[in-house]
Amino acid sequence: MSQYLPSTIEEQLALAEEFLLSRETDVGTGKQASHRVSPEVYAIAAPLANDLREAGHARIAVHVYSGALDRFLRDLEAEGPLGK
C-alpha cells in the first residue's frame, strides 16, 4: 500500500480522478465489504478517509483506495503469472 497510495491529499485526489476516468466514471454502486489487511497496511490506510474529509473531500476515500488497488493489480498482472 505504501508504494501505491500517494502521501499528499493532492496526489490522492489525482489518483481518485485517474481511477474514475479509467472507468469512465462508471464504478457502480457496489456493496459494503470488509477485508483483512496487515497492521502495516492498516496504519497507512486508516487515516485516509478522515484526512480527506478534513480537507473538504468527504466520500472520495473509496476511489483513492480503489485507484491504489487498481495500480497494484495492473503491476501484478504485468509481471505475468504467479509461479508455483
SULPEFEN-V732033 format. One record per pair of residues at least 6 apart in sequence whose C-alpha atoms are under 8 Angstrom apart, sorted by the first residue. I is the first residue (numbers start at 1). J is the second residue. Records with the same first field share a line. If there is no record, write none. Layout:
I: J + J
This chain:
1: 41 + 44 + 45 + 68 + 69
2: 41 + 44
4: 68 + 69 + 71 + 72
5: 12 + 64 + 65 + 68
6: 12 + 15
9: 51 + 52 + 55
12: 64
13: 60 + 64
15: 64 + 67 + 68
16: 60 + 63 + 64 + 65 + 66 + 67
17: 63
18: 67
19: 63 + 64 + 66 + 67 + 70
20: 26 + 27 + 63
48: 61
49: 58 + 59 + 60 + 61
50: 58
52: 58 + 60 + 61
53: 59
